[in-house]
Amino acid sequence: MRERVRLGVNIDHVATVRNARGGTHPDPVRAAEAALAAGADGITAHLREDRRHITDSDIDVLSALCARAGKPLNFEMAVTDEMLAIALRHRPHAACLVPERREEVTTEGGLAVAGFEARIAPVAKALAQAGVRVSLFIEPSEAQVEAAAAVGAQVVEFHTGRYCHLTDPGEREVEFERIAAAAAQADILGLEVHAGHGLDYDTSPRMLAIPEIRELNIGHFLIGESIFVGLDAAIRRMRAAMDAAK
């Protein structure tokens, strides 16, 4: 029987709202506590180079919170020396290497691993040697999956934004099959498969039709939905939708 697919909740955009006016409210750490209480299996937070949402002090407190709760912190980070040093200091459960551009509103695609192995492999090695699980946020393509395995990643998280944003049923099915094929390839190469970006109540269950997927990481939709129904209710509904899809 398939194991229960984990739900990671990204709390970045709680910090986005806080930072819009400065101050301390709403507190992303309080959101993380609420998410775990509602059934989240872990917390994801992206410390960007420009600190536009999550801050260093947030990571300090989130690390302590997740350690006390016995839940994993998935630390999203750019492939930079600064972020590597921060990750090595905190030693989160997992570090997910993501692309990052100052001018983007949010992450626009997967990390280019193929062709950049020489830059990424030493970062992956340093993290793994520190006991941090190495994840790469990539496009669902054969080349990127092969490169992820080559640099020593343990996990790949497929960027599902294109699938979620397509409106033509035929095009969406083609993209779904592309994700499914990449997941099967990753599994053969010994990589654990996660998925995230743009997922909601409808698209998340569809992703679980791919048997290799072990975790979904969802943030923006849940934080947005919580404006209308509350964070607890939004997460519990997502958890129920995922469980019903098994």
Rosetta blueprint (number, residue, H / E / L):
1 M L
2 R L
3 E L
4 R L
5 V L
6 R E
7 L E
8 G E
9 V E
10 N E
11 I L
12 D H
13 H H
14 V H
15 A H
16 T H
17 V H
18 R H
19 N H
20 A H
21 R H
22 G L
23 G L
24 T L
25 H L
26 P L
27 D L
28 P H
29 V H
30 R H
31 A H
32 A H
33 E H
34 A H
35 A H
36 L H
37 A H
38 A L
39 G L
40 A L
41 D L
42 G E
43 I E
44 T E
45 A E
46 H E
47 L L
48 R L
49 E L
50 D L
51 R L
52 R L
53 H L
54 I L
55 T L
56 D H
57 S H
58 D H
59 I H
60 D H
61 V H
62 L H
63 S H
64 A H
65 L H
66 C H
67 A H
68 R H
69 A H
70 G L
71 K L
72 P L
73 L E
74 N E
75 F E
76 E E
77 M E
78 A L
79 V L
80 T L
81 D H
82 E H
83 M H
84 L H
85 A H
86 I H
87 A H
88 L H
89 R H
90 H H
91 R L
92 P L
93 H L
94 A E
95 A E
96 C E
97 L E
98 V L
99 P L
100 E L
101 R L
102 R L
103 E L
104 E L
105 V L
106 T L
107 T L
108 E L
109 G L
110 G L
111 L L
112 A L
113 V L
114 A L
115 G L
116 F L
117 E H
118 A H
119 R H
120 I H
121 A H
122 P H
123 V H
124 A H
125 K H
126 A H
127 L H
128 A H
129 Q H
130 A L
131 G L
132 V L
133 R E
134 V E
135 S E
136 L E
137 F E
138 I E
139 E L
140 P L
141 S L
142 E H
143 A H
144 Q H
145 V H
146 E H
147 A H
148 A H
149 A H
150 A H
151 V L
152 G L
153 A L
154 Q L
155 V E
156 V E
157 E E
158 F E
159 H E
160 T L
161 G H
162 R H
163 Y H
164 C H
165 H H
166 L L
167 T L
168 D L
169 P H
170 G H
171 E H
172 R H
173 E H
174 V H
175 E H
176 F H
177 E H
178 R H
179 I H
180 A H
181 A H
182 A H
183 A H
184 A H
185 Q H
186 A H
187 D H
188 I H
189 L L
190 G L
191 L L
192 E E
193 V E
194 H E
195 A E
196 G E
197 H L
198 G L
199 L L
200 D L
201 Y L
202 D L
203 T H
204 S H
205 P H
206 R H
207 M H
208 L L
209 A L
210 I L
211 P L
212 E L
213 I E
214 R E
215 E E
216 L E
217 N E
218 I E
219 G L
220 H H
221 F H
222 L H
223 I H
224 G H
225 E H
226 S H
227 I H
228 F H
229 V H
230 G L
231 L H
232 D H
233 A H
234 A H
235 I H
236 R H
237 R H
238 M H
239 R H
240 A H
241 A H
242 M H
243 D H
244 A H
245 A L
246 K L
